[in-house]
């Protein structure tokens, strides 16, 4: 089941960032008293009552303004609203009900999304109770009195938020087809690749970076199999976004598309070469445990010799050192070069992403690995690995039981991962480990 997205919206300076930070468990958003200080929409993962979802912090909405920054933040919030499954509308009990609140409420009603109304800064519930009732006039249902600063009332608000997930998930069955998100920087050829796969001009292709502002789902048939491809708006470095505009709005759609997919195809521009921004985009998919394929596009557009491909492979492995498991192919979305290889790799990665290995076979590999390379020790105490078992797929996740998890150094865990990959492949998929302590028998 895909991860739900919750957008936190409201006028500037009502406490959205404080609420976001409280839910995220970290000070991710800048919190200041100056309206408009949260200029970037920021996202974080939250867990509540066994629900995992992504929250979006937005800049404040000023429904009518000539100020360029406030107008920019309003557009940003509109994109978040359009992307979200549930909207948390934050208002300020101390400033009271304003004309701008009415206008924002009207905007939210037109979105036809579940809205949870939160009256923030209710630091003294008895004193401010009747002020909270005033917000019933917005016509958005029961207002939830909260204090983000004091962490009061947030539990009831989250109960209401996740109740809408249940309704959505029981009423809508997802199509059971492999989902592949095509990700990368603007103008790298994502839409051109989708069109080549479809054989028709279905997605707008333009030399203007950021033409694709929506994540578009498309069913593609190849060799009798069906796949859902998702073309996403490209991501761009923050300093360029601030100068050039709308690409910034696409980041949550891209994150949301990655959340909902099984596999990502990271497109790299062969002419420009791999960049730090490519690494950041790939990192989103890696952290979320998605299968990955790295496709160097526009390979027909560069001059080559017998060393060109090896040079590219070396640069990719250096920049994406955490993703060496991902197969790499060189394609042209324009001419269709090696598109068949793309589908071959997609099928392999789909299979490996859902691969299960029996506990007995796993522990044979673990035993051989520890015999060949003795576990590390510290201050006379040696790490002991008792056994390992796989607990889930997509991505393959393993628990290793040890005597003292503080002795499980990163390098030794990487060694175990490499031995597992040598034995079972797992090409194209990250592997996750959970280290648990188990007391020795007799102690």
C-alpha positions in Angstrom: 0.0 0.0 0.0 1.4 3.4 -0.9 2.3 6.0 1.7 -0.3 8.7 2.2 0.7 12.4 2.0 -0.6 15.1 4.5 -0.2 18.8 3.7 0.0 21.3 6.5 -1.4 24.6 5.2 -2.6 28.0 6.5 -1.8 31.7 6.6 1.7 32.8 7.4 2.8 32.8 11.1 0.0 30.5 12.5 2.5 27.9 13.7 2.6 25.4 10.8 6.4 24.9 11.0 6.2 24.4 14.8 3.5 21.7 14.3 5.6 20.1 11.5 8.7 19.9 13.6 6.7 18.4 16.5 5.3 15.7 14.2 8.7 15.1 12.5 10.5 14.9 15.8 13.2 17.2 14.6 13.7 20.9 13.9 13.6 20.7 10.1 11.6 23.8 9.3 12.9 27.2 10.3 10.6 28.7 13.0 10.5 32.4 13.4 7.8 35.0 14.2 8.3 36.7 10.8 5.6 35.8 8.4 6.8 34.0 5.3 10.0 32.5 6.8 9.1 29.0 5.7 9.8 29.5 2.0 10.5 25.9 1.0 8.0 23.1 1.3 9.7 20.5 3.4 8.7 16.8 3.9 9.2 14.2 6.6 8.0 10.7 7.5 5.6 10.2 10.4 4.2 7.2 12.1 0.9 7.2 14.1 -1.2 4.2 15.2 0.7 1.9 12.8 0.1 4.3 9.9 3.2 5.6 8.1 2.7 8.8 6.1 4.6 11.8 4.7 3.9 15.3 5.9 4.5 18.4 3.9 5.3 21.8 5.5 4.2 24.7 3.3 4.8 28.4 3.1 1.9 30.5 4.3 -1.1 31.1 2.0 -2.0 34.7 1.4 -5.1 34.4 -0.9 -4.8 37.9 -2.4 -1.4 39.6 -2.4 0.9 41.4 -4.8 4.0 40.4 -2.8 6.1 38.1 -5.0 7.3 35.9 -2.2 3.8 35.4 -0.7 2.4 34.8 -4.2 5.1 32.2 -4.7 4.3 30.5 -1.4 0.6 30.4 -2.3 1.3 28.6 -5.5 3.6 26.2 -3.6 0.8 25.5 -1.1 -1.7 24.9 -3.9 0.6 22.2 -5.3 0.9 20.6 -1.9 -2.9 20.6 -1.5 -3.3 19.0 -4.9 -0.8 16.3 -4.0 -2.0 15.5 -0.5 -4.5 12.8 0.6 -5.5 14.8 3.7 -5.1 18.6 4.4 -4.4 19.9 7.9 -5.6 23.5 8.0 -3.9 25.5 10.8 -5.4 28.7 12.2 -4.3 31.0 15.1 -6.6 31.3 18.1 -4.8 34.5 19.2 -5.3 36.4 16.0 -8.9 35.1 15.8 -10.9 34.3 12.7 -9.8 36.5 9.8 -11.0 37.2 6.3 -7.9 35.4 4.9 -8.9 32.3 6.9 -12.3 32.3 5.1 -10.6 32.6 1.7 -8.2 29.8 2.5 -11.1 27.6 3.7 -12.9 28.3 0.4 -9.8 27.2 -1.5 -9.7 24.0 0.5 -13.3 23.2 -0.1 -12.7 23.4 -3.9 -9.9 20.9 -3.6 -12.5 18.2 -2.5 -10.0 16.6 -0.1 -10.5 15.7 3.6 -9.7 18.8 5.8 -8.7 18.6 9.4 -9.1 22.1 11.0 -6.5 22.8 13.8 -6.8 25.9 16.0 -3.2 26.4 17.1 -1.7 28.3 20.1 -4.4 27.1 22.5 -1.9 27.1 25.4 -4.7 27.6 28.0 -7.7 25.4 27.0 -10.1 26.7 29.7 -9.4 30.3 29.0 -9.5 30.0 25.2 -12.2 27.4 24.7 -14.9 29.8 23.5 -12.4 31.4 21.1 -11.9 28.0 19.5 -15.7 27.7 18.9 -15.6 30.7 16.6 -13.8 28.7 14.0 -16.9 26.6 13.4 -17.9 29.5 11.2 -15.4 28.3 8.6 -17.8 25.4 7.7 -15.0 22.8 7.8 -16.4 20.7 10.7 -15.0 20.4 14.2 -12.0 22.6 15.1 -9.3 20.7 17.0 -7.7 22.8 19.7 -4.0 22.2 19.8 -0.8 23.8 21.1 2.2 22.9 18.9 4.6 24.5 21.3 3.2 22.5 24.3 2.3 19.3 22.4 -1.3 19.3 23.5 -4.3 18.1 21.5 -2.0 16.7 18.7 -3.0 13.1 19.4 -6.7 13.8 18.8 -5.9 15.7 15.6 -3.7 12.8 14.3 -6.5 10.3 15.1 -8.8 12.3 12.8 -6.1 12.5 10.1 -5.5 8.8 9.9 -9.2 8.0 10.0 -9.4 9.4 6.4 -6.6 7.1 5.3 -8.8 4.1 6.3 -11.7 5.4 4.3 -9.5 6.0 1.3 -7.7 2.7 1.4 -10.9 0.6 1.8 -12.8 2.3 -0.9 -10.1 2.2 -3.6 -8.1 -0.9 -4.7 -4.8 -0.2 -6.3 -3.9 -1.7 -9.6 -1.6 -4.7 -9.0 1.0 -3.9 -11.6 4.7 -3.1 -11.2 5.1 0.7 -10.8 8.2 2.3 -12.2 9.0 6.0 -11.5 11.2 7.8 -14.0 13.2 10.3 -12.0 15.9 12.8 -12.7 16.7 16.5 -13.1 14.7 18.7 -15.4 15.2 18.3 -19.2 17.1 15.0 -18.8 14.6 13.2 -21.1 12.0 11.7 -18.8 9.0 12.6 -20.9 10.8 11.6 -24.1 11.5 8.2 -22.6 7.8 7.7 -21.7 6.8 8.7 -25.2 9.2 6.3 -26.8 7.9 3.5 -24.6 4.3 4.4 -25.6 5.0 5.1 -29.2 3.0 8.2 -29.1 3.3 11.9 -28.0 1.3 11.5 -24.8 3.5 13.5 -22.3 4.5 17.1 -23.2 8.1 17.2 -24.3 9.9 20.6 -24.2 13.4 22.0 -23.9 12.0 24.2 -21.1 13.1 22.6 -17.8 10.1 21.9 -15.6 7.5 21.4 -18.3 6.2 18.3 -16.5 4.8 19.6 -13.3 2.5 16.6 -12.5 3.4 13.0 -11.9 1.6 11.2 -14.7 0.8 7.5 -14.5 0.9 5.6 -17.8 0.3 1.9 -18.5 3.0 0.5 -20.9 2.8 -3.0 -22.5 6.0 -4.8 -23.5 6.4 -8.4 -24.5 3.0 -9.3 -23.1 3.7 -7.7 -19.7 2.1 -4.5 -18.3 3.9 -1.9 -16.3 2.8 1.5 -14.8 5.3 4.2 -15.6 5.3 7.5 -13.7 6.8 10.5 -15.3 7.8 13.0 -12.6 8.7 16.7 -12.7 12.4 17.1 -12.4 14.3 18.3 -9.4 16.8 21.1 -9.5 19.4 22.6 -7.2 17.8 25.0 -4.7 19.8 28.1 -5.8 18.6 27.6 -9.3 15.0 27.0 -8.2 15.0 30.3 -6.3 16.0 32.1 -9.5 13.9 30.2 -12.0 10.6 29.4 -10.3 8.3 26.5 -10.6 10.6 23.5 -10.5 10.6 23.7 -6.7 6.9 22.8 -6.6 7.7 19.4 -8.1 9.7 17.9 -5.3 6.8 16.5 -3.3 5.2 15.1 -6.4 8.5 13.3 -7.1 8.9 12.1 -3.5 5.2 10.9 -3.6 5.8 9.1 -6.9 8.9 7.3 -5.4 6.8 6.4 -2.4 4.2 4.7 -4.6 6.5 2.9 -6.9 8.4 -0.4 -6.8 11.3 0.6 -9.0 12.9 3.9 -10.1 14.8 4.6 -13.3 17.2 7.4 -12.6 17.9 9.2 -15.9 21.3 10.9 -16.2 22.2 13.3 -19.0 25.2 11.8 -20.9 26.1 15.3 -22.2 26.2 16.9 -18.8 27.5 13.8 -16.9 26.5 12.7 -13.4 26.1 15.5 -10.9 25.7 16.0 -7.1 22.0 16.6 -7.7 21.7 13.2 -9.4 23.1 11.7 -6.2 20.5 13.6 -4.1 17.6 12.4 -6.2 18.9 8.8 -6.2 19.3 9.1 -2.4 15.6 9.6 -1.9 14.9 6.3 -3.7 17.8 4.5 -1.8 16.6 5.6 1.6 13.1 4.4 0.9 14.3 1.0 -0.2 13.2 1.1 -3.8 14.7 -1.0 -6.6 16.8 1.1 -8.9 18.2 1.2 -12.5 20.6 3.9 -13.6 20.1 4.9 -17.3 22.5 7.3 -19.0 20.3 9.0 -21.6 21.3 10.9 -24.8 24.1 8.4 -25.3 23.7 9.0 -29.1 24.6 12.7 -28.6 28.2 12.4 -27.5 31.4 11.5 -29.2 32.7 8.1 -28.0 35.8 6.0 -28.0 36.6 2.6 -26.5 37.1 4.2 -23.0 34.1 6.5 -22.9 31.7 4.0 -21.3 34.2 2.8 -18.7 34.8 6.5 -17.8 31.1 7.1 -17.3 30.7 3.9 -15.2 33.6 5.0 -13.0 32.1 8.4 -12.4 28.7 6.9 -11.7 30.1 4.4 -9.2 32.1 7.2 -7.5 29.2 9.6 -7.2 26.6 7.0 -6.3 28.9 4.9 -4.1 25.9 3.8 -1.9 24.1 2.4 -5.0 26.6 0.1 -6.6 23.9 -2.6 -6.6 21.9 -0.7 -9.4 22.4 -1.9 -12.9 23.6 0.7 -15.4 22.6 1.0 -19.0 23.3 3.5 -21.8 20.2 4.5 -23.8 18.7 7.1 -26.1 15.1 8.0 -25.5 15.1 9.8 -28.8 16.2 6.8 -31.0 15.1 4.0 -28.8 18.7 2.7 -28.3 18.8 -0.2 -25.8 15.2 0.2 -24.7 14.9 -3.6 -24.7 17.7 -3.7 -22.2 15.8 -1.3 -20.0 12.9 -3.7 -19.8 15.2 -6.7 -19.2 16.7 -4.9 -16.2 13.3 -3.8 -14.9 12.1 -7.5 -14.9 15.3 -8.6 -13.1 15.0 -5.8 -10.5 11.3 -6.5 -9.9 12.1 -10.1 -9.2 15.0 -9.4 -6.9 13.2 -6.7 -5.0 10.6 -9.4 -3.9 13.1 -12.2 -3.5 12.9 -14.3 -0.3 15.7 -16.6 1.0 15.1 -19.4 3.4 16.6 -19.1 6.9 18.6 -22.3 6.6 20.4 -21.2 3.4 21.0 -17.7 4.8 22.7 -19.1 7.9 24.9 -21.3 5.8 26.1 -18.2 4.1 26.5 -16.4 7.5 28.5 -19.3 9.0 30.9 -19.3 6.0 31.2 -15.5 6.1 32.2 -15.5 9.8 34.6 -18.4 9.3 36.4 -16.6 6.5 36.5 -13.2 8.2 36.3 -13.2 12.0 33.9 -10.7 13.5 35.5 -7.7 15.2 36.2 -7.3 18.9 36.6 -4.4 21.2 38.2 -4.3 24.7 38.5 -8.1 24.7 34.8 -8.6 23.8 34.2 -10.2 20.4 31.0 -9.8 18.3 29.1 -13.0 17.9 26.5 -13.5 15.2 24.0 -16.2 16.2 21.7 -16.4 13.2 19.9 -14.4 10.5 16.4 -14.5 9.1 14.6 -12.5 6.4 11.5 -10.7 7.7 10.2 -8.8 4.6 10.6 -7.9 1.0 10.5 -4.7 -1.1 13.2 -4.2 0.0 14.6 -7.5 1.3 15.1 -6.9 5.0 17.0 -9.2 7.4 17.4 -9.5 11.2 20.8 -10.5 12.5 20.8 -11.6 16.1 24.1 -10.8 17.9 25.5 -10.7 21.4 26.2 -6.9 21.4 25.0 -4.7 18.6 27.5 -2.0 19.5 30.2 -4.3 18.2 28.6 -4.6 14.8 30.7 -2.1 12.9 29.4 -0.6 9.7 32.3 -2.2 7.7 31.5 -5.7 8.9 27.8 -5.3 8.2 28.8 -4.2 4.6 30.9 -7.4 4.4 27.9 -9.5 5.3 25.8 -7.7 2.7 28.5 -8.3 0.1 28.5 -12.0 0.9 24.7 -12.2 0.6 24.9 -10.4 -2.7 27.6 -12.8 -4.0 25.4 -15.8 -3.0 21.9 -14.6 -4.1 22.4 -11.6 -6.4 19.8 -9.1 -5.3 20.8 -7.0 -8.4 19.1 -3.7 -8.4 17.7 -3.7 -4.9 19.0 -2.2 -1.6 19.2 -4.6 1.3 18.2 -3.5 4.8 19.5 -5.0 8.1 18.1 -4.9 11.6 20.6 -5.8 14.3 19.1 -7.3 17.5 20.7 -8.4 20.7 20.1 -11.9 22.1 21.5 -13.1 25.4 23.7 -16.1 25.4 22.3 -19.3 26.7 23.0 -19.8 30.4 23.3 -16.1 31.1 
